[in-house]
Amino acid sequence: MATKAPPESLAYVVRLNPHGNGQRDAMCVVDVDPKSSTFGKVVGATEMPYTGGELHHFGWNACSSMLCPNAPHPHVERRYLVVPDIRSSHITILDIKEQPTKPHVVKVIEPGELFERTGYARPHTVHCGPDGIYISALGNPEGDGPGGIFILDHDTFEVLGRWEIDRADQYLHYDFWWHLGYDTLITSEWGTPRMVEHGVLGEELLAGKYGHRIHIWDLHRRRHLQTLDLGAEHQMALELRPAHDPTKAYGFLNSVVSLKDLSASIWLWHRHNGSWQVRKVIEIPAEPANEEELPDILKPFKAVPPLVTDINLTVDDRFLYVSCWGTGELRQYDVSDPFNPKLTGTLQIGGIVRRAGHPAAAGPLNGGPQMVEVSRDGRRVYFTNSLYLPWDEQFYPDGIRGWMVKVDADPQGGMQFDPNFFVDFGDQRVHQIRLQGGDASSDSYCFP
């Protein structure tokens, strides 16, 4: 039913101000209806009611998990965007029901309330669950760990408290998702706020101190069950994309960089004989480059790492999209057999060295495929080019000019740029995308 839903006509995109001049971040609305006279244009924007932050990963207040048999909130509608700020620790609630192109601020959760009720800071990722709105956090107000998950009430958006009862050896935190059919939650690792919010710390990276594990939890009992370690070589275990089919117990994870050879990798977690295992299924090599073409952080290596910073899985669990932010490449893999992915398409745009262009843009482009979102029917893919402001400056020191593009995907594999869709945000940066009515990474399903 999700894949047969009407196509989206609007996309919600966070716009970031990188200049520290007091201009506020905003939620932008982009027209993605090809029949519209304003197709590919920003048709609305709502500025945040505070300054000094950095909007990051936001999500809907409700999704298909509301339909689960154990859901106490079946009446909740997909109406609000829950927008955390990774730097200031504000959380803003936007209502898009009455005027979809003019999101309305209905509530702001102040940092102090978050700190007092959870002990967490730097809220990062939002997922709607059957019993509440789950939000991850990178660490505590002092910039250290542990990071974890807290919950908002579905109706009032009140901060209810920290989710974990027994966290065992979990300390670093990044993403989280679940297998509702198996009562299992999974978390990944990046770094504490101190380790990430001023750029990559080279000594700690080379010492293997960034995240390289995923954690398995009992979703109902809120207790840690198992740790799966990729090995310290594989630094920054980030995005989690579980199979959408609730009868399947597997999913995909990206590791940003290997300390061995600067490659990036995709890992598959899966359930086998009652326990969980993880294995590498894709490896993407670094590309040789001249030292003078590289930012300072990469000059000693004379190579461009792929820097896989986002992945996305289509709702039918067939295609996995992989963003190579460093080399400037979007990859499409057929993962019908999740243990044996097959590369079915590549597109080049931006990149630290390549600076590949777009049919609708004049001249070279920088940044690279980063936050990627897929329509529910899998036919359209959207992505932006900014990762995280302090990391942007390290890897693209000339300054990223923000853009958003659209890709048309062939149902049998392969993809191409929509030559009529290029949204230029100028000196402002853009990050997370959400599609009106839902998208491939918004919903978790209880029925196959």
Residue, then its C-alpha position, 0 to 999 in steps of 0.5 A: m500500500a505504501t508503494k502504491a500511494p500517490p507521489e509526493s508533491l512537496a519536499y521539506v528540506v533543512r537550510l543551514n546558515p554557515h556564516g555565524n552572522g545571526q541569520r536563522d536556520a529554516m525549514c524550506v519547502v520545495d515543489v517536487d510536482p513535475k506538473s507544477s509551474t514552480f517545479g524545482k523551486v523553493v515555495g516556502a520557508t519557516e525560520m527557527p525561533y532561535t539562533g546559534g544552532e544547526l538543524h540536522h535529522f528531522g522526522w514525522n510525528a507519526c508513521s505506519s507503526m501507528l497501525c501495529p496491534n500494540a500501538p496505543h495511538p492509532h488516531v495520530e496523523r502524520r501532521y507534525l515535523v519534529v526538528p532537533d538541533i544538533r548544536s543548540s539542543h532545541i527541538t522545534i515542532l512544526d505543523i504542516k497540516e493547514q498550510p503545507t508550504k508554510p510550516h507553523v511553529v507550535k512548540v519549542i522544547e528548550p535545551g534546559e528541559l531536555f537536559e533536566r529530563t534525560g541527561y542528554a544533549r545534541p539531539h540527532t535523529v527522529h523516528c516515530g514508534p508505536d508508543g512514542i516519538y524516539i529521538s537519539a542524542l550524541g551525549n551529555p550537556e558537557g560534551d561527553g558520553p554516553g549518548g542514547i535515546f529519549i522519548l516524546d509523548h505523541d500528543t503533547f510532545e512532552v519530554l518523557g525521559r531516557w529510554e535505556i534501562d540497562r545499556a551495558d557497554q554502550y557509550l557512543h551513539y548515532d543512529f537507531w532503528w528497529h525490527l518491530g516484528y522481532d521486538t528488537l532495536i539497533t543502535s550505531e556509533w559515531g562519537t561524543p559531541r566533543m569528538v565531532e562538533h569541531g571537526v574530525l579529530g585526527e589523532e583520535l581517528l587514527a587511534g580507532k576511537y570513533g564508533h565501530r560497533i552496533h548494539i542490539w536491544d530488547l525493544h520492549r524491555r529496553r535492555h542491551l542484549q548484544t554488541l557487534d564489532l566491525g573492528a576498530e579499523h572501520q571508523m564511524a558506523l553510522e546509518l542503519r537501514p533495516a528491511h522494511d518487510p517486518t518478517k525479515a530480520y536484516g539491515f544495512l549499515n555504512s562505515v565511513v572510512s577504513l584506517k587501512d586504505l581509506s575505503a568505505s564499506i557497507w555491512l549487513w546485520h542479520r539474525h541467525n540461529g537466535s542471535w545476531q551477526v554482522r558481515k561486510v558486503i560492499e567495499i568502495p575503494a579510495e581514489p588516488a589524487n594529487e596532493e595539491e588538489l586535496p584539503d589539508i586533512l587528506k594531503p598525507f594520504k594522496a587519495v580521496p576516500p569515498l566517505v560514505t555518509d548516508i545510505n537509503l533502502t527502497v520500501d520494497d527492499r530491492f535497491l540500496y542507495v549509497s552516498c559517496w560524499g568524498t568522491g562525489e558519487l551516488r551508487q545504486y545496488d540491487v540488494s534483492d539478495p542482501f548477502n550479495p549486492k550488485l552494483t546497478g548504477t552510478l552518477q557523479i556530481g561534486g566531489i573533493v577533486r572531481r567537482a562534477g557538474h549537473p545538466a542544469a547547473a553551470g560549471p563545476l560543483n562541490g560538496g557531494p551526494q550526502m543526505v539521500e531520500v527515496s520516494r515510497d514507490g522507489r522511482r524518485v531519489y533526492f539528495t543534498n550536498s552538505l554533511y555537517l558544518p565543521w566537517d564541511e570546512q575540513f573536507y571542502p575548505d573553499g566553502i560548499r554552495g548548497w544544492m538539491v537534485k533529483v534522480d529518476a530511477d528505473p524499476q529494473g535498475g539504473m538511474q539518471f539525473d532529472p535535467n530540469f531539477f536543480v535547486d540552488f541554495g547559494d551560500q546556504r547549506v541544505h541537509q535532511i530531506r523529508l517527503q510529503g506523505g512519507d518516504a523510504s526512511s520515515d516509516s516502520y511497518c508491522f504488516p508485510 
